[in-house]
Amino acid sequence: MPDVIRKAAFALTASLALLATACTGQSGSAANDDASKDTTINFWHAWSAPSEVKAVQSLIAGFEKEHPNIHVNVVGNMTDDKINQALRAGGDKAPDVISSFTTNNVGKFCSSGALVDLNPFFKKSGIDPEATFPKAMNEYTQFDGNRCAAPLLGDAYGLYYNKTAFAKAGIKNPPRTWSEFEADAKKLTIAKGDSYAQLGFMPNYHGWESTTEHYFGQFSPTYFDSSGKSNVAKDPAFTAGFTLQKKLVDELGGFQKLEKFRSTLGDEWGPKHPFQTGQVAMQLDGEWRLGMATDAKPDFEIGVAPLPVPDDQADQYGKGYITGTIAGIAANSKKQNAAWELVKYMTTDTDAVVNFSNAIHNVPSTLAALKSPKLKYDPRFKTFLDIAANPDSTTTPASINGGVYLVTIQQFGYDYESGKTKDLKSGLAATAKQIDTDIAQAK
């Protein structure tokens, strides 16, 4: 998640509505071009920061060096909205290859036919995706057996902690279990009048990256049962996740007091982020925060560790929530074999993945790249490499209506933590019913 665009995409904006109308339905119709002939393909991506744009240019230059007959016309700063309009319209200027920050939209991309199934391409090239990509990344690039995308770098979520504050509080190591996390959060909280001089952790779901899916990744929930129905009301992982988060909210001062304090704090993308200023001692965040926090030059030492796990899953400490960028081939492209050469290079060539990771400081998206000696990183960054490679790490499954079900769960989280909804059991049942209704209407 390198910039604000990724944040906006992950927040599930209006792109979902456009995806619903992007049903090109031409999968496999044009995969008969000769990729050995001289040709030009269009690649649309969402990166916009100068350093990221430069990294993409370098990635494409490496591809063109290996494939001198395939020329790539690169178009950057493209949101899912713009991409889907182009996929729907088609034509010579439309993308042949796209990349998107929004893994939550994979279900829509696959079910609508906007992107082709890559399984035949992987098979033709003799590449086994399950042996190539980390488990969670392999999962979030497919829907109902249709692998319409491939991972193109990733994001892993962990725990940032203020080592100086830990030492002052007499805490020697980062918490490994939820009960240790709860105890540390309380010990690190220092009152100041009716507010805080230092808050151990901001537990509220509005607290930057502390969304329900990021929290619940540590509980390893099953979002849907085998029939595709919402499992939110049945899987005890959800009950445990909501219960423990609400308990922490109450123990750290209550929802209203925490929200009042949060309203005084800096935003997520500026130098005044409350972890970086020392106002919050622990922060749930992705790998990109390390560079941002270091650049802010805080007056304390930054520590990085995996997020704690529920006490009954202590043996799985080291896992985390995984998401990332995806790449795919447009169904209406007339140059799908040439497009596949680019997708294959960007997503499976170890050196290409490593170099791109080094350039934009995201997590590599192949198992080989995660172990490459050519990776260059702050030693603390290895925490995120290990989380990405951990087979117990989780993601959120693709759905036919994108991430709408996650928005529904998050909304319930707001209602429950604030006390607006008091009965957890009935609230989860209503949430599950709403999710099932939304999915039925999307089919």
N, C-alpha and C positions, 0 to 999 in steps of 0.2 A: 504494500500500500504506500506508494511513494509520494502521493500528493493529494490535494483536496478532491481531485476528480475521482480517484479511487474511493474516497470516503463517500462522495455523493452517489456513486454507482452502488456501493455496498448498502447504502441506505434505502435502496429500492424505490427509486423515483418513478417518473412517468414512463420510463422505458418499458415497463411491464405491459402497459396498454398498447404500445406500438407493437410489441412482440406478438400480441394476440392477432394482429392483422398482417403479420409478416410471413404468412404461410405460402411459400413459393412452391412447395410440393414437387420439385423437379430433381429429387435426389437421384444421383447416379446417371442422369440423362446425358451428361457431357464428359464423362471420364474416358474419352477415347482420343484425346489429343496426344501428339507425339512430343514428349518432354525432352527429346534430344534435339529437336529443331529450334531455331532461333525464335524466341517469343518474348513478350512483355506481359507481366502480371501486375495487378494492383493489390497492394497490402495496406489495409487501414488499421490503425492502432489508436490507443487513447492517451499515450504518454505525451506530456506537454512541457515539463520542465526542461530547460536547455541541456542539462547534463544527461537527462533521460533520452531526449531526442538524439543527442550525439551518440549515446550507447546503441540506440536502434540503428542508426546509420552505420555504425561499426559492425553490428550483427549482420546487416544486409550486405555490406561490403564483403564480409567473410563468405557469405553464401554465393555471391556473384563470382567470387574468385574461384570457388569450387565448381560452379555451374555457369561458365562464361556465356552460354547460349540463352540463359534465362535472365532477363532484365526485370528489375523490380521497381515499380513506381510507388513510392511511399507517401501516404497521407496520414498525418498525425493529428492529435487532439480531437479524435472522433469519439463521441459518446455513443452509448447503445442506441439512443434515439436516432442519431444520424446514420449509424450503421444499418439499422433496420429499415429506414426509409430507402437507403440505397439497395439493400438486399431485395426489397419489394419491387423497386423500380427496374433493377437490372440495367443492362446496357454496357457499352465499352468502358465507361468510367467507373462503373460499380466495382466494389472489391471482389477479388478472387479469393483472397485470404483476409481474415479479420482476427483481431485480438480484442478481448473484452475483459474488464476488471470484475465483471459481475457474474461470479459463479452461480449465484442464485437464479440466474436466467437460463441455465443450461437446459432445464426441463422444457422451457418454451422453445429454445433454439432447436432441440432435438425433435420434439413432438410436432412442431409446425412445419418441419421440412426445410427450414431456412438454411441449415447447414447440413452437409452430407454426413452419412455414417462413415467414420474413418476405419472401422474394423476391417473392411476388405483391403484398404490401403496398407494397414499394419501387417496383415497376413501376407499380402503380395511382397512386402519388403522383408519378411521374415523377422519381424519385431514383435515380441510378446509384451504388451503393455503392463501386464501384472508383474512381470519381472523387471520392467524398466522404470516404472514410476512408484513413488511411495504410496502405500495403501490408500490413505485418505484422498490424495490427489487423483489416483486412479478412479476412485468412486465418484468424485464430484464432476468428472468430465463425461459422464454417461447417464442415460435415462431409459429405463425399460429395454435394456439390451442394445440401445443405440448409442454408440460412442461418437457423438457429433463434435467433440472437441478433444484437445490434448493440453496437458498442463504446460504453461510457459512461465516459469518461476512461480514462487508461492509466498505465502505469508504464514507465519507460525506465531501463536500467542503464548506469552509467558508472563512472569512476574518481575517487575523492576522494583528494587528496594534501595532505600537510603542507608548505606552501610554505616554512616556516621550516626544517624538516629538510632540504628540498631544497637550500636556500641553503647550509646548513652543510656539506652533502655535495658542494657544487660542481656541483649539477645545475641547469641553467638552465631546462629545459622538461620538461613531462610526457612520458613515453614514448609513442611512436606505434606501434612494432612490438614483437613479443614479445621479440626479443633485447635491445632497449633496456630493456624492462620487467624482464627478468631481471637485467640489469646494474645497474639502479637499485635493485632489491629487495635485491641483495647489498650495494651501496654504502651503503644506508640502514640496514642491519642492524648493530647495535652489541651486542657480546657483554657479558654480565655473569655471570661465573662459568660455571656450566653452563646458564645461561639467557640472557635478552636484556634489555638496558637499553632497546633499541628494535628492533623487528622491521620490516624493510622492507615485508613483505606477508605475510599469513597465507594460504598457498596451500591448506591442507587443506580438503577438501570439507565439513567440519563448521564451517568458518570463517564463520559468519553467512550471508551471501548468496553465498558462493563455491560454489554448487552446480554440478553438471555442466552443466545446461542453460544457466546464466548464463555460464559459461566458454565453452562450445562455440558460443554465439551468435556469437562473434567468428570462428569457423572456418567458418560457414555450412554446416553439415552437412545432409544429406538423410536424415531418420530412417527413411523407408519408400520402397521402390521402387515402380514403377508397378503392381505386382500387390498391394501392401499388405503385403509382407513386410518384416521389419526389415532395415535397411541398415547396422546398426551395425558388422558385421564386414567390410563391403565398401567403405564410403565412407572414403577415406583421411583425411578430416577428423577422424573419431573417433580413429584411430590417432595422428594428430598432436596432438590435444587431450590425450589421456591421457598421451602421451609427454612433452610439454613441461611439463605440470603436475607429473608425477612427478619430472622432472629438477629443477624448482624446489624441490619438497619436499626432495629430497636435498641440494641445494646450500645451502639455508637451515638445515640442521642435522639433517634427517631427521625422519621421521614422529613417532617417540616423543618427541623433544625438543620439537618444535612442539606436540604434543598436551599435553605437560606444561605448557608455557607457556600454552596456550590455556585450560587448566583454572583458571588463576589470574586470568583476565581477567573484566571485567564483561560483563553480558548485552547482547543486541542492542538492547533497548528502554529501557534505563535510561541515566542520565547518565554512567555509567562505561563506556560503550562504548569499547573500546580505541583506536579512531581518535580519538575525542573527548578521551581522556586523553593522547594522544601516544605510547602504547605501541606502536602500529602506524602506520607512516608512510603507507601506501597502503591503500585499501579499495575493493573492488568493492561497489557498492550502488546503490539506486534513488534517484529524485529526492526522495523524502521525507526522506532522510538530511540534506539540506542544512539544512532548518529545525531538525531535532533537534540537529545538530552546532552550529549557530549559537546555539541556545538554551542549550547547555551552556557557552557562553563559554570556549572553549579558549584557551590562552595562545600560540596560533600562528595564522597566516593559512591559511584553508581554500581549496584550489584544486579545481576541477572540470574534468574533461576526458573525452572518450570513452575507453573501454577500448582498450588496444593491440590490434593485429591481428597475425596471423601474418606473418612477413616476406614471404612470397610473395603476400600480399594487401594490401601497403602502400598501394595505390591506393584501397582501400576504408576507410581510416581515417576514423572518424566514425560508423560504424555501431554498433549495440548490440542487446541483447536487449530485446524488447518484450513486455509482458503488460498486463493491466488488468481493469477491471470490465466485465461484460456486462449487457445488459437483454434480456428476452424476454417473450413473451405465452404465458400458460398455454393448453394445448390444450383444456382443459375449460371455459374461460371462455365465458360466453354473451354477452360484450360485447367481442368481439375488435376490432371497428372503433373503438370508443371507446378501447380499450386501445392500439391502434396510434397514435391521435392523441397519446397520452402518450409512447409510445416514440419516435415521430418527433420530437416536440418536444425530449425530453431528449437525443437522440443526434444530431440533424441541425441543429437551430436554432443558428446560430453564436453569438448572444448568450447563449443559455441555456447552451451548452457552456462558453463563456468565463467567464461569471459563476460557474458551478459550479467550474471549475478554479481561479479566483481564490480561492474560498472554502475549498477543501480542499487546494489546492497539489498536485494531481495534474496529469499531462500532458493537455492537450486531445486529443480523439479524432477531430477532423475536420481536414482539410487547411486549410480556411478558418479555423478557430479557432486553429490553430497560428500563423497569420500575422496574427491580429487585433491592431490597435493598442490594443484595450481590455484586452489581457492585462496583468496587473500581477505583476511578479516580480523577484526578486533577479537582477542581470545574469548571475550564474553559472548560474541556472536555464535560460538559453537553450541551454546545452549539451544538456539533455534534450529540449528542443523540437526541436532540430536532429536528434538521434538518432531521435526519433519520426518525423520527416518524411523521414528518409533511406531511399530505396528499397532500400538494401542491408541495412538492419536486419532482424533475423530474429525468429522466434518458434518455438515447438514445435507441431507439428501435432496436431489433434484425433484422438482414437482412440476406438473403440467402447467400450473399458473405461476411459475417462478417462485419468488420468496414471499408470496402473500401469506402463507401459513406462519412464517417467522414473524411477520408484522403482527399477526393476530396473537401469537404467543407473547410477543413483547408488550402489546397493549394490555394484555391480562396482567403481565408483570407490573406495569405501572399502576394498575388498579389495586393489585394485591399489596404491593409494598407501601402504598399510600394509605391503605385502610379503606379505600372506597369499596373494595370487595373483601369480605371477611371470611367467607366460607371457601376454603381452598378446594375441597372435593367437588362441590357443585360448580365452582368457577372453572375448574379444569374440564368438567363434563361439558359445560357450555362452550368453552373454547374449542374442544374437540368437535363438537357439533357444527360450529361455525366453519372450521377448517374443512370438514367433509362437505358441507354445503357449497363452499367456494370452489372446491375442486370439481364437484359434480357439475357445477354451472360452467366450468371452463372446458369441459370435454365436448 
